[in-house]
Amino acid sequence: MTTHVASTPMQFDFSVNAASDISQYDEPIIGFRTEIIDVYADTEEDDHTGDLSLVERIGDRVLATIDRPSGEIRATVPANNALDEGNAISFSFDYSELHVFDDQTEEALARGTNPSSDV
């Protein structure tokens, strides 16, 4: 599914568990909580990669801003994660935690399913 995150198109391939056909929506919005993203200092961990542009400490957590050619993603990770601004990183997330919304009404349309899921 290609969709927009913060008005920039990003490509994430995943299936959805939807009560109705969501292909009728031109530009659905993918929503997720920043806590579902796992960030790795090793760029070989996953096929989602980017550059760590900002690390903001918030108590026992870190808000990491990841720059990608198609836009920016934010992740909240434990503060003991060894992340340095300016470094290339990789990230992954649980696709079942993604939510798809209508871009006009913001109505929830579907939830993602993990690639290995039979749903």
C-alpha distances in whole Angstrom, upper triangle without the diagonal:
4,6,10,12,16,15,14,10,9,6,6,5,6,8,9,13,13,17,16,13,11,10,13,12,11,10,9,11,10,13,15,19,20,22,19,18,21,22,24,27,26,23,23,22,18,16,15,18,19,23,25,26,28,29,30,33,33,35,34,30,29,26,24,23,20,20,17,17,14,16,18,17,20,21,24,26,29,32,33,30,32,29,31,30,29,28,25,23,20,18,16,15,15,12,14,15,12,12,10,13,14,14,18,19,18,18,16,14,12,12,10,12,13,12,16,16,18,16
4,7,10,13,12,10,7,6,5,6,7,10,11,13,16,16,20,18,16,12,11,13,12,10,8,9,10,9,13,15,19,19,22,20,19,21,22,24,26,26,23,23,23,19,16,15,17,18,21,23,24,26,27,29,31,32,35,34,30,28,25,23,21,19,18,15,14,11,13,15,15,18,20,24,26,29,32,33,30,31,28,29,28,27,26,23,22,20,18,17,17,17,14,16,17,13,14,11,13,14,13,17,19,17,18,17,15,15,15,13,15,16,15,19,20,21,20
4,7,10,9,8,6,6,7,8,10,11,13,13,16,16,19,18,16,12,12,13,10,9,6,6,6,7,10,13,17,18,20,18,18,21,22,24,26,27,24,25,24,20,18,16,18,18,21,22,23,24,26,27,30,29,32,32,28,26,23,22,19,18,17,15,15,11,12,14,14,17,19,22,24,28,30,32,29,31,28,29,27,26,26,24,22,20,18,17,16,17,14,16,16,12,12,9,10,11,10,14,16,14,15,15,13,13,14,13,16,17,17,21,21,23,21
4,6,5,5,4,6,9,10,13,14,16,16,19,19,21,20,19,15,15,16,12,10,7,7,6,7,10,12,16,16,19,18,17,20,21,24,26,26,24,25,24,21,19,16,17,17,19,20,20,22,24,25,27,27,30,30,27,24,21,20,17,16,15,13,13,9,9,11,11,14,17,20,23,27,29,31,28,29,26,27,25,25,25,23,22,20,18,18,17,18,16,18,17,13,13,11,11,11,9,13,15,13,16,15,15,15,16,15,18,20,20,24,24,26,24
4,5,6,6,7,10,11,14,15,17,17,20,20,23,22,21,17,18,19,15,14,10,9,7,7,8,10,13,13,16,15,15,18,18,21,23,24,22,24,23,20,18,15,16,15,17,17,17,18,20,21,24,23,27,27,23,21,17,16,14,13,12,12,12,9,8,8,8,11,14,17,20,24,25,28,25,26,23,24,22,22,22,20,19,18,16,16,15,17,15,17,15,12,12,11,11,13,11,14,16,13,16,15,16,16,16,15,18,19,20,24,24,26,25
4,6,8,10,13,14,18,19,21,20,23,23,25,25,24,20,20,21,17,16,12,12,9,10,10,12,14,14,17,17,17,20,20,23,24,26,24,26,25,22,21,17,18,16,17,17,16,17,19,20,23,22,26,26,23,21,17,16,13,13,12,12,13,10,8,8,9,11,14,17,20,24,25,28,26,27,24,24,21,21,22,21,20,20,18,19,18,20,18,20,18,15,15,14,13,14,12,14,16,14,17,17,18,19,19,19,22,23,24,27,28,30,28
4,7,9,13,15,18,19,21,21,24,23,26,25,23,19,19,19,16,13,10,11,9,11,12,15,17,17,21,21,20,23,23,25,27,28,26,28,27,24,22,19,19,18,19,20,19,20,22,23,26,26,30,30,27,24,21,19,16,16,14,14,13,10,8,10,12,14,18,21,24,28,29,32,29,30,27,27,24,24,25,23,23,22,21,21,20,22,20,22,20,17,16,15,14,14,11,13,16,14,18,18,19,20,20,20,23,24,25,29,29,31,29
4,6,10,13,16,18,20,21,24,24,27,25,23,20,19,20,17,14,11,12,11,11,13,16,18,17,21,20,19,21,21,23,25,25,23,25,25,22,19,16,16,15,17,18,17,19,22,23,26,27,30,30,27,24,20,19,15,14,12,10,10,6,6,9,11,14,17,21,23,27,28,31,28,28,25,25,22,21,22,20,20,19,18,19,19,21,19,22,20,17,17,16,16,16,13,16,19,17,20,20,20,20,21,20,23,23,23,27,28,30,29
4,7,10,13,15,18,18,22,22,25,23,21,17,16,18,15,12,9,11,10,11,13,16,18,18,22,20,19,21,21,23,25,25,22,24,23,20,17,15,16,15,18,19,19,21,24,25,28,29,32,32,28,26,22,20,17,15,13,11,10,6,8,11,12,16,18,22,24,28,30,32,29,29,26,26,24,23,23,21,20,19,18,18,18,20,18,20,19,16,16,14,15,15,13,16,19,17,20,19,19,19,19,18,20,21,21,24,25,27,26
4,6,10,12,15,16,20,21,24,23,21,18,17,19,16,14,11,12,11,10,12,14,17,16,19,18,16,18,18,20,22,22,19,20,20,16,14,11,12,13,15,17,18,20,22,24,27,27,30,30,26,24,21,18,16,13,12,9,9,6,7,10,10,14,16,20,22,26,27,29,26,26,23,24,22,21,21,18,17,16,14,15,15,17,15,18,17,14,15,14,15,16,15,19,21,19,20,19,19,18,17,15,18,18,18,21,22,25,24
4,6,10,13,15,18,19,23,22,19,17,15,18,16,14,12,12,12,11,14,15,18,18,20,18,16,18,18,20,22,21,18,19,19,15,12,10,12,14,17,19,20,22,24,26,29,29,32,31,28,25,23,20,18,15,14,11,11,8,11,13,13,16,18,21,23,27,29,30,26,27,25,26,24,23,22,19,18,15,14,14,14,16,13,16,17,14,15,14,16,17,17,20,22,20,21,20,18,17,16,14,16,16,15,18,20,22,21
4,6,10,12,15,17,21,20,18,16,15,18,16,16,14,13,12,10,12,13,16,16,18,15,14,16,17,18,21,20,18,18,17,13,11,9,12,14,18,19,21,23,24,26,28,28,31,30,26,24,22,20,18,15,15,13,14,11,13,14,13,16,16,20,21,25,27,28,25,26,24,25,24,24,22,19,17,14,13,11,11,12,10,13,13,11,13,12,15,17,17,21,22,20,20,18,17,15,14,11,12,12,11,15,16,18,18
4,7,10,14,16,19,19,17,15,14,18,17,16,15,14,14,12,15,15,18,19,20,17,16,17,19,20,23,22,19,19,18,14,12,11,15,17,21,22,25,26,27,29,31,31,34,32,29,27,25,23,22,19,19,16,17,15,16,17,16,19,19,22,23,27,29,30,27,28,26,28,28,27,25,22,20,16,15,13,12,12,9,12,14,12,14,13,16,18,19,22,24,21,21,19,17,15,13,10,10,10,8,12,13,15,15
4,7,10,12,16,16,15,13,14,17,16,17,16,14,14,11,14,14,17,18,19,15,15,17,19,21,24,23,21,20,19,15,14,13,17,19,23,24,26,28,28,30,31,31,33,31,28,27,25,23,23,20,21,19,20,17,19,19,17,19,19,22,23,26,29,30,27,29,27,29,29,29,27,24,21,18,16,13,11,10,7,9,11,9,11,11,15,17,18,22,23,20,20,17,15,12,10,7,7,7,6,10,10,12,12
4,7,9,13,13,12,11,12,15,15,17,16,14,14,12,15,15,18,20,21,17,18,20,22,24,28,27,25,24,22,18,17,17,21,23,26,28,30,31,31,32,34,33,35,33,30,30,28,26,26,24,24,22,23,21,22,22,20,22,22,24,26,29,32,33,30,32,31,33,33,32,31,28,25,21,19,16,14,12,8,9,12,10,11,11,14,16,18,22,22,20,18,15,13,10,9,6,5,7,7,10,9,10,9
4,6,10,10,10,9,11,14,14,16,15,12,13,11,13,14,17,19,20,17,18,21,23,26,29,29,27,27,24,21,20,19,23,25,28,29,30,31,31,32,34,33,35,33,30,29,27,27,26,25,26,24,25,22,22,23,21,22,22,24,26,29,32,33,31,33,32,34,34,34,32,30,27,23,20,17,15,13,9,8,11,9,9,8,12,14,16,19,19,17,15,12,9,6,6,4,5,9,10,12,10,11,8
4,7,9,10,10,13,15,15,18,18,14,15,14,15,15,18,21,21,18,20,23,26,28,32,31,30,29,27,24,23,22,26,28,31,32,33,34,34,34,35,34,36,34,31,31,29,29,29,28,29,27,28,25,26,26,23,25,24,26,27,30,33,35,33,35,34,36,36,37,35,33,30,26,23,20,17,14,11,9,11,11,10,10,13,15,18,20,19,17,15,12,9,6,6,6,6,10,12,13,10,10,7
4,5,7,7,11,12,13,16,16,13,14,14,15,16,19,23,23,21,22,25,28,31,34,34,33,32,30,27,26,25,28,30,33,33,35,35,35,36,37,35,37,36,33,33,31,31,30,29,30,28,29,26,26,27,25,26,26,27,29,32,36,37,35,38,36,39,38,38,37,35,32,29,26,23,20,17,14,12,14,12,10,9,11,12,16,18,17,15,13,10,7,5,7,9,10,14,15,17,14,14,10
4,7,9,12,13,14,18,18,15,17,17,18,19,22,25,26,24,26,29,32,34,38,38,36,36,33,30,30,28,32,33,36,37,38,38,38,39,40,38,40,39,36,36,34,34,33,32,33,32,33,29,30,30,28,29,29,30,32,35,39,40,38,41,40,42,41,42,41,38,36,32,29,26,23,20,17,15,17,15,13,12,13,14,17,18,17,16,13,11,8,7,10,12,13,17,19,20,17,16,12
4,6,9,10,11,15,16,14,16,16,18,20,24,27,28,25,27,30,33,36,39,39,37,37,34,31,30,29,32,33,37,37,38,39,39,40,41,40,41,41,38,37,35,35,34,33,33,31,32,28,29,30,28,30,30,32,34,37,40,42,40,42,41,43,42,42,41,39,36,33,30,27,25,22,19,17,19,17,14,12,13,12,16,17,16,16,13,11,8,8,12,14,15,19,20,22,19,18,14
4,6,7,9,12,14,12,15,16,18,21,24,27,28,26,27,30,32,35,38,38,35,35,33,30,28,27,30,32,35,36,37,38,39,39,41,40,42,41,38,37,35,34,33,32,32,30,30,26,27,28,27,29,30,32,34,38,41,42,40,42,40,42,41,41,40,37,35,32,29,27,24,22,19,18,19,17,15,12,13,12,15,16,16,16,14,13,9,9,13,14,15,18,19,21,19,18,15
4,5,6,9,10,8,11,12,15,18,21,24,26,23,24,28,30,32,35,35,33,33,31,28,26,25,28,29,32,33,34,35,36,36,38,37,39,39,35,34,32,31,30,28,28,26,26,23,24,25,24,26,27,29,32,35,38,40,37,39,37,39,38,38,37,34,32,29,27,24,22,20,17,16,17,14,12,9,9,9,12,13,14,13,12,11,7,8,11,12,14,18,18,21,19,19,16
4,5,7,9,9,13,14,17,20,24,26,28,25,26,29,31,33,36,36,33,33,31,28,26,24,27,29,32,33,34,35,37,37,39,39,41,41,37,36,33,32,30,29,28,26,25,22,23,25,24,27,28,31,33,37,39,41,38,40,38,39,38,38,37,34,32,29,27,25,23,22,18,19,20,17,15,11,12,11,13,15,16,16,15,14,11,11,14,14,16,19,19,22,20,20,18
4,6,9,9,13,15,18,22,25,28,30,28,28,31,33,36,39,38,36,36,35,31,29,27,30,31,34,35,36,37,38,39,41,40,43,42,39,38,35,34,32,31,30,28,27,24,25,26,26,28,30,33,35,39,41,43,41,43,40,42,40,40,39,37,35,32,30,28,26,25,21,21,22,19,16,13,12,10,12,13,14,15,14,14,11,13,16,17,19,22,22,25,24,23,21
4,6,6,10,12,15,19,22,25,27,25,26,29,31,33,36,36,34,34,33,29,27,25,28,28,31,32,32,33,35,35,38,37,40,39,36,35,31,31,29,27,27,25,24,21,21,23,23,25,27,30,32,36,38,41,38,40,37,39,37,37,36,34,32,30,28,26,24,23,20,20,20,17,14,10,9,7,8,9,11,12,11,12,10,12,15,16,19,22,22,25,24,24,21
4,6,10,13,16,19,23,25,28,26,26,29,30,33,35,35,32,33,32,29,26,24,26,27,29,31,31,32,34,35,37,37,40,40,36,34,31,30,27,26,25,23,22,18,19,21,22,25,27,30,32,36,38,41,38,39,37,37,35,35,35,32,31,29,27,26,24,24,21,22,22,18,16,12,11,9,8,10,13,13,14,15,13,15,17,18,20,23,23,26,25,26,24
4,6,10,13,16,20,21,24,23,23,26,27,30,32,32,30,31,30,26,24,22,23,23,26,27,27,28,30,31,33,33,36,36,32,31,27,26,24,23,22,20,19,15,16,18,18,21,23,26,29,33,35,37,34,36,33,34,32,31,32,29,28,26,24,23,22,22,19,20,19,15,14,10,9,8,6,9,12,11,13,13,12,14,16,16,19,21,22,25,25,26,23
4,7,10,13,17,19,22,20,20,24,25,28,31,31,29,30,28,25,23,21,23,23,26,26,27,27,29,29,32,31,34,34,30,29,25,25,23,22,21,20,20,16,16,17,17,19,21,24,27,30,33,35,32,34,32,33,31,31,31,29,27,25,22,21,19,19,16,16,16,12,10,6,6,5,5,9,10,9,10,10,9,10,12,13,16,19,19,23,22,23,21
4,6,10,13,15,18,17,17,21,22,25,28,29,27,28,26,23,22,19,21,21,23,23,24,24,25,26,28,27,30,30,26,25,22,21,19,19,19,18,18,15,14,15,14,16,18,20,23,27,29,32,29,31,28,30,28,28,28,26,24,23,20,19,17,17,14,15,14,10,8,6,5,6,6,9,11,8,10,9,10,11,12,12,16,18,19,23,22,24,21
4,7,10,12,15,13,14,17,19,22,25,26,24,25,23,20,19,16,18,19,21,21,22,22,23,24,26,25,28,27,24,22,19,19,17,17,17,16,18,14,13,13,12,13,15,17,20,24,26,28,26,28,26,27,26,26,26,24,22,20,17,15,13,13,11,12,10,7,6,5,6,9,9,13,13,10,12,10,10,10,9,9,13,15,16,20,19,21,19
4,7,10,12,11,12,16,18,21,24,26,24,25,23,21,20,17,19,19,21,21,21,21,21,21,23,22,24,24,21,20,17,17,16,16,17,17,19,16,14,13,11,12,13,15,18,21,24,26,24,26,24,26,25,26,26,24,22,20,16,15,12,12,11,11,9,6,5,6,7,11,11,14,14,10,11,10,11,11,10,10,14,15,18,21,20,22,20
4,6,8,7,9,13,15,19,22,23,22,23,21,19,19,16,18,18,20,19,20,19,19,19,21,19,22,21,17,17,14,15,15,15,17,17,20,17,15,13,10,10,10,12,14,18,20,23,21,23,22,24,23,24,24,22,19,17,14,12,10,10,9,10,7,5,6,9,11,14,15,18,17,14,14,12,14,12,10,10,13,14,17,19,19,22,20
4,5,6,8,12,14,18,21,23,22,24,21,19,20,17,18,18,20,18,19,18,17,17,17,16,18,17,14,14,12,13,14,15,17,18,21,19,17,14,11,9,8,9,12,15,17,20,18,21,20,22,22,23,23,22,19,18,14,13,10,11,12,12,8,8,10,13,14,17,18,21,20,16,17,15,17,15,13,13,16,16,19,21,21,24,22
4,6,6,9,11,15,17,20,19,21,19,17,18,15,16,16,17,15,16,14,14,13,14,13,16,15,11,11,8,9,10,11,14,16,19,18,15,12,9,6,4,5,8,12,14,17,15,18,16,18,18,20,19,19,16,15,12,11,10,11,13,14,11,11,13,15,17,20,20,23,23,19,20,18,20,18,16,16,18,17,20,22,22,26,24
4,6,8,10,14,17,19,19,21,18,17,19,16,17,17,18,16,18,16,15,14,14,13,14,13,10,10,9,11,13,14,17,19,22,21,18,15,12,9,6,5,7,9,13,15,13,17,16,19,19,21,20,20,17,15,12,11,9,10,13,13,10,12,14,17,19,23,23,26,25,21,22,20,21,20,17,16,17,17,20,21,21,25,24
4,7,10,13,17,18,18,19,16,15,16,14,16,17,18,17,19,18,17,17,18,17,18,16,13,13,12,13,14,14,17,18,21,20,18,16,12,10,8,8,9,12,15,17,15,18,17,20,20,22,21,19,16,14,10,8,6,7,9,10,7,9,12,15,18,21,22,25,25,21,21,18,20,17,14,13,14,13,16,18,18,21,20
4,6,10,13,15,15,16,13,12,13,11,12,13,15,14,16,16,15,16,16,16,18,16,13,12,11,10,11,11,14,15,18,17,16,13,9,8,6,7,8,11,14,15,13,15,14,17,17,19,17,16,12,10,7,6,5,8,10,12,10,11,14,17,19,23,23,26,26,22,23,21,21,19,16,14,15,14,16,18,19,22,22
4,7,10,12,12,13,10,10,13,11,11,13,14,13,16,16,14,16,16,17,18,16,13,12,12,10,12,12,15,16,19,19,18,15,12,11,7,8,7,10,13,13,10,12,12,15,16,18,16,14,10,8,5,5,6,9,12,14,13,14,17,20,23,26,26,30,30,26,27,24,25,22,19,17,17,15,17,18,19,23,23
4,7,9,10,12,9,10,12,10,9,10,11,10,13,13,12,14,15,16,18,16,13,11,11,9,10,9,13,14,17,18,16,14,11,10,8,9,7,10,12,12,8,10,8,11,13,14,12,11,7,6,4,7,9,12,15,17,16,17,20,22,25,28,28,31,32,28,29,27,27,25,22,20,20,18,19,21,22,26,27
4,5,7,9,7,9,11,10,9,10,11,10,14,15,13,16,17,19,20,18,15,13,14,11,13,11,14,15,18,19,19,16,14,13,11,12,10,12,13,12,8,8,8,11,13,14,11,9,6,5,6,8,11,15,17,20,19,20,23,26,28,31,31,35,35,32,33,30,31,28,25,22,22,20,20,21,24,27,28
4,6,9,9,11,13,12,10,11,10,9,13,14,13,16,17,19,21,18,16,14,15,12,13,12,14,15,18,20,19,17,16,15,13,14,12,13,13,12,9,7,6,8,11,11,8,7,5,7,9,12,15,18,21,24,23,23,27,29,31,34,33,37,38,34,36,33,34,31,28,26,26,23,24,25,27,31,32
4,5,6,9,11,11,10,11,11,12,16,17,16,20,21,23,24,22,20,18,18,15,16,14,16,16,19,21,20,19,17,18,16,17,15,16,17,15,12,10,10,12,14,13,10,8,6,6,9,12,15,19,21,24,23,24,27,29,32,35,34,38,39,36,37,34,34,32,29,26,25,22,22,23,26,30,31
4,6,7,8,8,6,8,10,11,15,17,17,21,22,24,26,24,21,19,19,15,16,13,14,13,15,17,18,17,16,17,16,18,17,18,19,18,15,13,12,13,14,13,10,7,5,5,8,11,15,18,19,23,23,22,26,27,30,33,32,36,37,34,35,33,33,30,27,24,24,21,21,22,25,29,30
4,6,7,9,9,12,13,15,19,21,21,24,25,27,29,26,24,22,22,18,19,16,17,16,18,20,20,20,19,20,18,20,19,20,22,20,17,16,15,17,18,17,13,10,9,7,10,11,15,18,19,23,23,23,27,28,31,34,34,37,38,35,36,34,33,30,27,24,23,20,19,20,23,27,28
4,7,9,9,12,14,15,19,20,20,23,24,25,27,24,21,20,20,17,18,15,17,16,19,20,20,19,17,18,16,18,16,18,19,18,15,15,14,17,18,18,14,12,9,6,8,8,12,15,16,20,20,20,24,26,29,32,32,36,37,33,34,31,31,28,25,22,21,17,17,18,21,24,26
4,6,7,11,14,15,19,20,20,23,24,26,27,25,22,20,20,17,17,14,16,14,17,17,18,17,15,17,15,18,17,19,21,20,17,17,16,18,19,18,15,12,9,6,6,6,10,13,14,17,18,18,21,23,26,29,29,33,34,30,31,28,28,25,22,19,18,15,14,15,18,22,23
4,6,10,13,15,18,21,21,24,26,27,29,27,24,22,21,18,17,14,14,12,14,15,16,16,15,17,16,19,19,22,23,23,19,19,18,20,20,19,16,12,10,7,8,8,11,14,14,18,18,18,21,22,25,27,27,31,32,29,30,27,27,24,22,18,18,15,14,16,19,22,23
4,7,11,13,15,17,18,21,23,24,27,25,22,19,18,15,14,10,11,9,11,12,12,12,11,13,13,16,16,19,21,22,18,18,16,18,17,16,14,11,9,5,5,7,9,13,13,17,16,15,19,19,22,25,24,28,29,26,27,25,25,22,20,17,17,15,14,17,19,23,23
4,7,10,12,15,16,19,21,23,26,24,21,18,17,13,12,8,9,7,10,11,12,11,11,13,13,16,16,19,20,20,17,16,14,15,14,13,11,7,6,4,6,9,12,16,16,20,19,18,21,22,25,27,26,30,31,28,30,28,27,25,23,20,21,19,18,21,23,26,27
4,7,9,12,14,17,19,22,24,23,20,17,15,11,9,6,5,5,8,10,10,9,9,11,12,15,16,19,19,20,16,16,13,13,11,10,9,6,6,6,8,11,14,18,18,22,21,19,22,23,25,27,26,29,31,28,30,28,28,27,25,22,23,21,21,24,26,29,30
4,6,9,11,15,18,20,23,22,19,15,14,10,8,5,5,7,9,12,11,10,10,11,13,15,16,18,18,19,15,14,11,10,8,6,6,4,6,8,10,14,17,20,21,25,23,22,25,26,27,29,28,31,33,30,32,30,31,30,27,25,26,25,25,27,30,33,33
4,6,7,11,14,16,19,19,16,12,11,7,6,5,6,9,12,14,12,10,10,10,10,13,13,15,15,16,13,12,8,7,5,5,6,6,7,9,11,14,16,20,22,25,23,22,24,26,27,30,28,31,33,29,32,30,31,30,27,26,27,25,26,28,30,34,34
4,7,10,14,16,19,20,17,13,11,8,6,6,6,10,13,14,12,9,10,10,12,14,15,17,16,18,15,14,10,9,5,5,8,9,10,13,14,17,19,23,24,27,24,23,25,27,28,30,28,31,32,29,32,31,32,31,29,27,29,28,29,31,33,36,36
4,6,10,13,16,16,14,10,8,6,5,7,9,13,16,17,14,11,11,9,11,12,13,15,13,16,14,13,10,8,6,8,10,12,12,15,15,18,19,23,24,27,24,23,25,27,28,30,28,31,32,29,31,30,32,31,29,28,30,29,30,32,34,37,37
4,7,10,12,13,10,6,6,5,7,9,12,15,19,20,17,13,12,10,10,10,10,12,10,12,11,11,8,7,6,10,11,13,12,15,15,18,19,22,24,26,23,23,25,27,29,31,30,32,33,30,32,31,32,31,29,28,29,28,30,32,33,37,36
4,6,10,11,9,5,5,7,8,12,15,18,21,22,19,15,14,11,11,9,10,11,9,13,12,13,11,11,10,13,15,17,16,18,17,20,20,23,25,27,24,24,26,28,28,31,29,32,32,29,31,30,32,31,29,29,30,29,31,33,34,38,37
4,6,7,6,4,6,9,12,15,18,21,25,25,22,18,16,13,12,10,10,9,7,10,11,12,11,12,12,16,17,19,18,19,19,21,21,24,26,27,24,25,27,29,30,33,32,34,34,31,33,31,34,33,30,30,31,30,32,34,35,38,38
4,6,5,6,7,10,13,17,20,23,26,26,23,19,17,13,12,9,10,10,8,12,13,15,14,15,16,19,20,22,20,21,20,21,21,23,25,26,23,24,25,28,29,32,31,33,33,29,31,30,32,31,29,29,30,30,32,34,34,38,37
4,5,8,10,13,17,20,23,26,30,30,26,23,20,17,15,11,11,9,8,11,13,15,16,17,18,22,22,24,22,23,22,23,23,24,27,28,24,26,27,30,31,34,34,36,35,32,33,32,34,33,31,30,32,31,34,35,35,39,38
4,7,10,13,17,19,23,26,29,29,26,23,20,16,14,10,9,6,5,8,10,13,14,16,18,21,21,23,21,21,20,21,20,22,25,26,23,25,27,30,31,34,34,36,36,32,33,31,34,32,29,29,30,29,31,32,33,36,36
4,7,9,13,16,19,22,26,26,23,19,16,13,10,6,6,5,4,8,9,12,12,14,15,19,19,20,18,18,16,18,17,19,22,23,20,21,23,26,28,31,31,33,33,29,30,29,31,29,26,26,27,26,28,30,30,34,33
4,6,10,12,16,19,22,23,20,16,14,10,8,6,5,6,5,9,8,10,9,11,12,15,15,17,15,16,15,16,17,19,22,23,20,21,23,26,27,30,29,32,32,28,30,28,30,29,26,25,27,26,28,30,30,34,33
4,7,10,13,16,20,20,16,13,10,7,6,5,7,9,9,12,11,13,11,12,11,14,15,16,14,15,14,15,15,18,20,22,19,19,21,23,24,27,26,29,29,25,27,26,28,27,24,24,25,25,27,29,29,33,32
4,6,10,13,16,17,14,10,8,6,5,6,7,10,10,13,10,11,8,10,9,11,12,12,11,12,11,13,14,17,19,22,19,19,21,23,24,27,26,29,29,26,28,26,28,27,24,23,25,24,25,27,29,32,32
4,7,10,13,14,10,7,6,5,7,9,11,14,14,16,14,14,11,11,9,10,11,12,11,12,11,14,15,18,19,22,19,18,20,22,23,25,24,27,28,24,27,26,27,26,24,23,25,24,25,28,29,32,32
4,7,10,11,8,6,5,6,8,11,12,15,16,18,15,15,11,11,9,10,10,9,8,9,9,12,14,17,18,21,19,18,20,21,23,25,23,27,28,25,27,26,27,25,23,22,23,22,23,26,27,31,30
4,7,8,6,5,7,9,11,15,16,19,19,21,18,18,14,13,11,10,11,9,10,11,11,14,16,20,20,23,21,19,21,22,23,25,23,26,28,25,28,27,27,26,25,23,25,24,24,27,29,32,32
4,5,5,6,8,11,13,17,18,22,22,24,20,20,16,16,14,12,12,10,10,11,11,14,16,19,19,22,21,19,21,21,22,24,22,26,28,25,27,26,26,25,24,22,23,22,22,25,27,30,30
4,6,8,11,14,17,20,22,25,26,27,24,23,20,19,17,15,15,13,14,14,15,17,19,22,21,24,23,21,22,22,23,24,22,26,28,26,28,27,27,26,25,23,25,24,24,27,29,31,31
4,7,10,13,16,20,22,26,26,28,25,25,21,21,19,17,18,15,15,15,15,16,17,20,19,22,21,18,19,19,20,21,19,22,24,22,25,24,24,23,22,20,23,22,22,25,27,29,29
4,7,10,14,17,19,23,24,26,23,23,20,19,17,16,17,15,15,15,14,16,17,20,19,22,20,17,18,18,19,20,18,21,23,21,24,23,23,23,22,20,23,23,23,26,28,30,29
4,7,10,14,16,20,20,22,20,20,17,17,14,14,15,14,13,13,13,14,15,18,18,21,19,16,18,18,19,21,19,22,24,21,23,23,23,23,22,20,23,22,23,26,27,30,29
4,7,10,13,17,18,20,17,18,15,16,14,15,15,14,12,12,10,12,12,15,15,18,15,14,15,16,18,20,18,22,23,20,22,21,22,21,19,18,20,19,21,24,25,28,27
4,7,10,13,14,17,15,16,13,15,13,15,15,14,13,13,11,12,12,15,16,18,15,14,16,18,19,21,20,23,24,21,23,21,23,22,20,19,21,20,22,25,26,29,28
4,6,10,12,14,12,14,12,14,14,15,15,15,12,12,9,10,10,13,15,17,14,14,16,18,20,23,22,26,26,22,24,22,23,22,19,18,20,19,21,23,24,28,27
4,7,9,12,10,13,12,14,14,17,17,17,14,14,12,12,12,14,16,18,15,15,18,20,22,25,25,28,27,24,25,23,25,24,21,20,22,21,23,25,25,29,28
4,6,8,7,10,10,13,14,17,16,16,13,13,11,12,12,14,17,19,16,17,20,23,25,28,28,31,31,27,28,26,28,26,23,22,22,21,23,25,25,29,29
4,5,6,9,10,13,15,19,18,18,15,16,14,15,15,17,20,21,19,21,23,26,28,32,32,35,34,30,31,29,31,29,26,25,25,24,26,27,28,31,31
4,5,8,9,12,14,17,17,18,16,17,16,18,18,20,24,25,22,24,26,29,31,34,34,37,36,33,34,32,34,32,29,28,29,27,29,30,31,35,35
4,6,9,12,14,18,16,18,16,17,16,18,19,21,25,26,24,26,28,31,33,37,36,39,39,35,37,34,36,34,31,29,30,27,29,30,31,35,35
4,6,9,12,15,13,14,12,13,13,15,16,19,22,24,22,23,26,29,31,35,34,37,37,34,35,33,34,32,29,27,27,25,26,27,29,33,33
4,7,10,13,11,12,11,13,14,16,18,21,24,27,25,26,29,31,34,37,36,39,40,36,38,35,37,34,31,29,29,27,28,29,31,35,36
4,7,9,8,10,8,11,12,15,17,21,23,26,24,24,27,30,31,34,33,37,37,34,36,34,35,33,30,28,29,26,27,29,31,35,35
4,6,6,9,9,13,14,18,20,24,26,29,27,27,29,31,33,36,34,38,39,35,37,35,37,35,32,30,31,29,30,32,34,38,38
4,6,9,10,13,15,18,21,24,26,29,27,26,29,30,32,34,32,36,37,33,36,34,36,34,32,30,31,30,30,33,35,38,38
4,7,9,13,15,19,21,25,27,30,28,27,30,31,32,34,33,36,37,34,37,35,36,35,33,31,32,30,30,33,35,38,39
4,6,10,13,17,20,23,25,28,27,26,29,30,32,35,33,37,38,35,37,35,36,34,32,29,30,28,28,30,33,36,37
4,7,10,14,17,21,22,26,25,24,27,28,30,33,31,35,36,33,35,33,34,32,29,27,27,25,25,27,30,33,34
4,7,10,14,17,19,22,21,21,24,26,28,31,30,33,34,31,33,31,31,29,26,24,24,22,22,24,26,30,30
4,7,11,14,16,19,18,18,22,23,26,29,28,32,33,29,31,28,28,26,23,20,21,18,18,20,23,26,27
4,7,11,12,16,15,15,18,20,23,26,25,29,30,26,28,25,25,23,20,17,18,15,16,18,20,24,24
4,7,9,12,12,12,16,18,21,24,24,28,29,25,26,23,23,20,17,14,14,12,12,14,16,20,20
4,6,9,8,9,13,15,18,22,22,26,26,22,23,20,20,17,14,11,11,9,11,13,14,18,18
4,5,6,8,11,14,17,21,22,26,25,22,21,18,18,15,11,9,8,7,9,11,11,15,15
4,5,5,9,11,15,18,20,23,23,20,19,16,15,12,8,5,5,5,8,10,10,13,12
4,6,8,11,14,18,20,23,22,19,18,14,14,10,6,4,4,5,9,11,9,12,10
4,7,10,13,17,18,22,21,17,16,13,13,10,7,6,8,9,12,14,13,16,14
4,7,10,14,15,18,18,14,14,11,11,9,6,5,8,10,12,15,14,17,15
4,7,10,12,15,14,11,10,7,8,6,5,6,10,12,15,18,16,18,15
4,7,9,12,12,9,9,6,5,5,6,8,11,14,16,19,18,19,16
4,6,9,8,5,5,4,5,7,9,11,15,18,20,23,21,22,19
4,5,6,5,5,7,7,10,12,14,18,21,22,26,24,25,22
4,6,5,8,10,10,13,15,17,20,23,24,27,26,27,25
4,6,8,11,12,15,18,20,23,26,28,31,29,30,27
4,5,9,10,14,17,19,23,26,28,31,29,30,26
4,6,9,12,14,16,20,23,25,28,26,27,24
4,6,9,12,15,19,22,24,27,24,25,22
4,6,8,12,15,18,21,23,21,22,18
4,7,10,13,17,19,21,19,19,16
4,7,10,13,15,18,15,16,13
4,7,10,13,15,13,14,11
4,7,9,12,10,12,10
4,6,8,6,9,7
4,5,5,9,9
4,5,8,9
4,7,9
4,6
4
